[in-house]
C-alpha cells in the first residue's frame, strides 16, 4: 500500500500500489495530492525509522479517491437522476453493499447510514434506504433528518389548528352531550304518548308536559358542571403533554376520579379569588351581606389589585398542571416564575387575552344563535314545539364542543411556554 501525507491538512492517506504516480483527492480537505512513484516510495520507506503500517491502521477510515480524468460538472438534471438512482433498497442478506450512482459499480461500506465517496470515480454515494418496518429509513441528508422542536414563539400561531386531530373526540363529546339529554327524554315521551292512546288512561285535561322544561333545565346544569370539569382537565392535560414534548392533542378523559382530582385545584383557585374580593370589599365598606356591596370593587385601587391577580392567571394554570398542583396557588412560586420570565410572560399574557377575546367573540356569535333556542327549550319544553326543542339541544352540544376546542388551544399555548422556559419556572413540570 502507498502512504502519503496531505500537504494541506496533514492527513495520512493510503492507496493501492498500482496507483503510484497518480493524482488523488484528499478525503479530509479535498485537496489534490500526487502519489509518489514506486521508486520514491521505496526510497522514502527505507529512510524512515518507523513502520507506516501502524499509521495505516489508525487511518483505516480514510480512503482516497482517484479521478482518471477531469470530469465535467453534472447538470441539475443529471444530478437528480444520479440521486434517484442512488435510492437503492438494502438487501437483507448484505446491507453493506451499495451502488455508485455515477459509475454503477458496487461499493462495500460497513455503515449503510453514512454518506461516503466512491473509491473508483470519486462521486458521492448517499445513504441507502432500508425496507420499511425493518430498521430506519434514511433517504434525506442529515440536515433534513434533524427535527427542530416547536417552541413558544414558533408554535403559538398554530395553536388554533392544534385541536384538529381531536375533532373526532370533540364530535363524540358533542354527541354524548346531545344524547344524554335527548335519549332519556325521547324514551319517556314515547312511553307517555303510547300510554295516552290507551282508552283507560284518557282524561279530559290531557297529558301535562310541563315537566319537560324542568328536566331539560336540570340536565343543562348537570352537563355544565360535568363537561366544564372535562374541559378543564383537557386544558391541564394538554399543558402536561405539550411540556413533555408531544405534538398531538391528548384524548378526552371522562373518569370522574381524575376529573375530581384536577378540578379540586381549580375550585381552590376560584375560592382564593373570591376570598380576595371579599377582603377588598370588607376593607372598603365592611363585610358584604348582599351582592350590591361588591360594587365597591369598581374603585381604582380594587381594580388595580384585581388586574394584578388576573395577570397571574396563566401562571396559576401552569402551576396547577405541575406534579404539585397546589404550587399553582402559592404566590411565591407564581411570582418567582413570572419575574424570571417577565418579558416572555407579558407576551404570553397578551396572546392569552387575544385568544380569549377571539373565543368570546365566537361564543357570542354561537350563543346569539343558540341562546334563544336553549332558553326556550329549558323554559317551555314541548310547549316550544318538538323541533325547536331538539334544535335547542343541538345548540347546547355545539356550545360544549366549542368549549373543548378552546381548552385544547389554550393548553397548547401554555404548554409551549412551559416547554421553552421550563428551567426558569418554580414548578416541577
ZAMARGU-4260 file (C-alpha; in steps of 0.2 Angstrom, whole numbers, plus 5000, padded with zeros to 4 digits):
<rodrens>
0) 5000/5000/5000 | 5006/5018/4996 | 5005/5030/5010 | 5006/5049/5008 | 5003/5064/5019
5) 4992/5078/5013 | 5002/5094/5012 | 4987/5105/5017 | 4978/5096/5031 | 4992/5083/5036
10) 4980/5069/5034 | 4989/5052/5030 | 4981/5043/5015 | 4983/5026/5009 | 4981/5019/4991
15) 4985/5003/4982 | 5002/5001/4974 | 4996/5002/4956 | 4990/5020/4959 | 5008/5026/4961
20) 5011/5042/4952 | 4993/5047/4950 | 4984/5062/4957 | 4971/5059/4971 | 4959/5069/4981
25) 4962/5070/5000 | 4947/5063/5009 | 4949/5076/5023 | 4951/5093/5014 | 4948/5088/4996
30) 4965/5095/4991 | 4973/5086/4976 | 4988/5076/4981 | 5000/5067/4969 | 5005/5050/4975
35) 5024/5046/4974 | 5031/5035/4961 | 5036/5017/4966 | 5054/5021/4967 | 5052/5036/4978
40) 5040/5027/4989 | 5053/5013/4992 | 5067/5025/4995 | 5057/5035/5007 | 5052/5020/5016
45) 5070/5014/5018 | 5074/5031/5026 | 5061/5031/5039 | 5064/5023/5056 | 5046/5018/5060
50) 5033/5007/5052 | 5020/5016/5042 | 5008/5001/5043 | 5003/5007/5061 | 4998/5024/5054
55) 4988/5014/5041 | 4978/5006/5055 | 4974/5022/5063 | 4968/5030/5047 | 4958/5014/5041
60) 4943/5026/5039 | 4952/5036/5026 | 4950/5031/5008 | 4957/5040/4993 | 4948/5043/4978
65) 4955/5044/4960 | 4950/5054/4946 | 4956/5047/4930 | 4952/5062/4920 | 4944/5079/4924
70) 4926/5077/4923 | 4913/5089/4918 | 4902/5096/4932 | 4885/5087/4931 | 4869/5097/4927
75) 4854/5098/4938 | 4845/5085/4928 | 4860/5073/4929 | 4862/5076/4947 | 4844/5072/4950
80) 4845/5057/4940 | 4860/5051/4950 | 4852/5055/4966 | 4837/5045/4961 | 4847/5030/4955
85) 4856/5030/4972 | 4840/5027/4982 | 4843/5008/4982 | 4835/4996/4994 | 4846/4987/5006
90) 4845/4968/5003 | 4843/4958/5019 | 4857/4947/5015 | 4871/4960/5014 | 4866/4978/5019
95) 4884/4984/5017 | 4884/4984/4998 | 4879/5000/4989 | 4879/5005/4970 | 4888/5021/4965
100) 4876/5032/4956 | 4889/5038/4944 | 4900/5023/4939 | 4887/5010/4944 | 4900/4999/4952
105) 4896/4990/4969 | 4905/4998/4984 | 4906/4989/5001 | 4903/5001/5016 | 4902/4995/5034
110) 4889/5008/5039 | 4874/5009/5027 | 4868/5025/5036 | 4883/5037/5032 | 4887/5046/5015
115) 4903/5040/5008 | 4914/5044/4992 | 4916/5031/4978 | 4934/5025/4978 | 4933/5022/4959
120) 4926/5038/4952 | 4925/5050/4967 | 4907/5053/4966 | 4897/5054/4982 | 4886/5039/4987
125) 4871/5045/4999 | 4864/5034/5012 | 4853/5020/5006 | 4835/5017/5011 | 4830/5002/5022
130) 4815/4992/5019 | 4800/4999/5029 | 4797/4991/5045 | 4815/4984/5047 | 4826/4997/5055
135) 4825/5015/5049 | 4823/5025/5033 | 4837/5037/5028 | 4834/5045/5011 | 4837/5063/5016
140) 4853/5072/5021 | 4857/5074/5039 | 4851/5092/5040 | 4834/5086/5033 | 4833/5072/5046
145) 4836/5085/5061 | 4819/5090/5069 | 4819/5107/5077 | 4807/5106/5092 | 4792/5118/5092
150) 4795/5132/5104 | 4783/5145/5111 | 4787/5158/5098 | 4787/5146/5084 | 4771/5137/5089
155) 4759/5149/5097 | 4752/5154/5080 | 4747/5136/5076 | 4738/5134/5092 | 4721/5136/5083
160) 4724/5121/5072 | 4732/5110/5086 | 4715/5103/5091 | 4711/5097/5073 | 4717/5079/5076
165) 4705/5078/5091 | 4689/5084/5081 | 4683/5066/5081 | 4684/5065/5100 | 4676/5083/5101
170) 4662/5077/5090 | 4659/5062/5100 | 4658/5073/5116 | 4645/5083/5107 | 4635/5068/5103
175) 4636/5062/5121 | 4630/5079/5127 | 4615/5078/5115 | 4611/5060/5118 | 4612/5060/5136
180) 4598/5073/5137 | 4588/5068/5121 | 4588/5049/5123 | 4580/5048/5140 | 4568/5062/5136
185) 4563/5054/5120 | 4560/5037/5129 | 4549/5045/5142 | 4539/5055/5129 | 4537/5040/5119
190) 4531/5030/5134 | 4518/5044/5138 | 4512/5045/5120 | 4509/5027/5119 | 4501/5027/5136
195) 4489/5041/5131 | 4482/5030/5117 | 4475/5018/5129 | 4457/5022/5132 | 4458/5018/5150
200) 4471/5032/5153 | 4461/5045/5143 | 4457/5061/5153 | 4448/5077/5149 | 4463/5088/5153
205) 4476/5078/5143 | 4494/5074/5147 | 4504/5088/5156 | 4521/5090/5148 | 4526/5105/5159
210) 4539/5094/5167 | 4549/5093/5151 | 4556/5111/5153 | 4561/5107/5171 | 4570/5091/5165
215) 4580/5100/5152 | 4585/5114/5164 | 4592/5101/5177 | 4601/5092/5163 | 4609/5108/5157
220) 4615/5112/5174 | 4622/5094/5177 | 4631/5094/5160 | 4638/5111/5163 | 4646/5106/5179
225) 4652/5089/5172 | 4658/5095/5154 | 4666/5110/5162 | 4677/5099/5173 | 4681/5088/5157
230) 4686/5104/5148 | 4697/5110/5162 | 4705/5093/5163 | 4708/5095/5144 | 4717/5111/5147
235) 4728/5104/5161 | 4732/5088/5152 | 4737/5097/5136 | 4749/5108/5146 | 4757/5092/5153
240) 4758/5083/5136 | 4765/5098/5127 | 4778/5101/5140 | 4784/5083/5139 | 4787/5086/5120
245) 4771/5078/5112 | 4764/5086/5097 | 4747/5078/5096 | 4732/5083/5107 | 4728/5070/5122
250) 4712/5060/5122 | 4697/5066/5132 | 4696/5060/5150 | 4679/5055/5157 | 4685/5047/5173
255) 4676/5056/5187 | 4691/5052/5199 | 4703/5060/5188 | 4692/5075/5184 | 4688/5077/5203
260) 4707/5077/5207 | 4711/5090/5194 | 4695/5101/5197 | 4700/5102/5216 | 4714/5114/5212
265) 4703/5124/5200 | 4690/5126/5214 | 4703/5131/5226 | 4709/5144/5214 | 4691/5151/5212
270) 4689/5151/5231 | 4705/5161/5233 | 4700/5174/5221 | 4683/5175/5229 | 4691/5177/5246
275) 4702/5191/5239 | 4686/5200/5233 | 4678/5198/5250 | 4693/5205/5258 | 4694/5220/5246
280) 4675/5224/5249 | 4677/5222/5268 | 4692/5234/5269 | 4682/5247/5259 | 4664/5245/5266
285) 4664/5231/5279 | 4659/5213/5277 | 4647/5211/5262 | 4630/5204/5266 | 4622/5207/5248
290) 4628/5207/5230 | 4626/5226/5229 | 4641/5228/5241 | 4653/5221/5228 | 4650/5237/5218
295) 4665/5243/5229 | 4676/5233/5218 | 4675/5246/5205 | 4686/5258/5214 | 4703/5261/5206
300) 4713/5253/5220 | 4702/5237/5220 | 4703/5237/5201 | 4722/5238/5202 | 4723/5223/5214
305) 4710/5213/5203 | 4721/5217/5187 | 4736/5211/5196 | 4728/5194/5201 | 4721/5192/5183
310) 4739/5195/5176 | 4744/5179/5186 | 4730/5168/5180 | 4740/5160/5166 | 4755/5156/5178
315) 4742/5149/5190 | 4736/5137/5177 | 4754/5132/5173 | 4757/5128/5192 | 4740/5118/5193
320) 4747/5107/5179 | 4763/5103/5188 | 4766/5087/5199 | 4762/5098/5214 | 4746/5106/5209
325) 4745/5117/5225 | 4760/5126/5220 | 4749/5135/5207 | 4741/5143/5222 | 4757/5148/5230
330) 4760/5167/5227 | 4779/5165/5230 | 4781/5151/5217 | 4769/5161/5205 | 4778/5177/5207
335) 4795/5170/5205 | 4791/5161/5189 | 4783/5177/5182 | 4798/5188/5186 | 4811/5175/5180
340) 4802/5175/5163 | 4794/5193/5164 | 4796/5199/5146 | 4791/5182/5139 | 4777/5181/5151
345) 4770/5198/5146 | 4769/5192/5128 | 4761/5176/5134 | 4748/5186/5144 | 4744/5196/5129
350) 4742/5181/5117 | 4731/5173/5130 | 4720/5188/5131 | 4720/5189/5112 | 4714/5170/5110
355) 4702/5173/5124 | 4694/5188/5115 | 4693/5178/5099 | 4684/5164/5109 | 4672/5176/5117
360) 4668/5183/5100 | 4665/5166/5093 | 4655/5160/5108 | 4645/5177/5107 | 4640/5173/5089
365) 4636/5155/5094 | 4625/5160/5109 | 4617/5173/5099 | 4610/5159/5088 | 4609/5145/5100
370) 4605/5155/5116 | 4586/5159/5112 | 4583/5140/5107 | 4592/5134/5123 | 4582/5145/5134
375) 4566/5142/5125 | 4569/5123/5127 | 4573/5124/5145 | 4558/5136/5149 | 4544/5129/5138
380) 4550/5111/5134 | 4537/5103/5122 | 4527/5119/5123 | 4540/5127/5111 | 4537/5113/5098
385) 4546/5096/5097 | 4558/5103/5083 | 4563/5119/5092 | 4566/5108/5107 | 4578/5097/5098
390) 4587/5112/5090 | 4589/5119/5107 | 4598/5103/5112 | 4609/5103/5097 | 4614/5121/5100
395) 4619/5116/5118 | 4630/5102/5111 | 4638/5115/5099 | 4642/5126/5114 | 4650/5111/5123
400) 4661/5107/5108 | 4667/5125/5106 | 4672/5125/5124 | 4683/5109/5122 | 4691/5116/5106
405) 4696/5132/5115 | 4703/5122/5130 | 4714/5112/5118 | 4721/5128/5110 | 4724/5137/5127
410) 4733/5122/5134 | 4744/5121/5119 | 4750/5139/5121 | 4753/5137/5140 | 4762/5120/5137
415) 4773/5128/5124 | 4778/5141/5136 | 4782/5128/5149 | 4792/5118/5136 | 4803/5133/5131
420) 4806/5141/5149 | 4804/5125/5159 | 4821/5128/5168 | 4816/5145/5174 | 4799/5141/5182
425) 4797/5137/5200 | 4786/5122/5197 | 4790/5103/5195 | 4784/5101/5177
</rodrens>
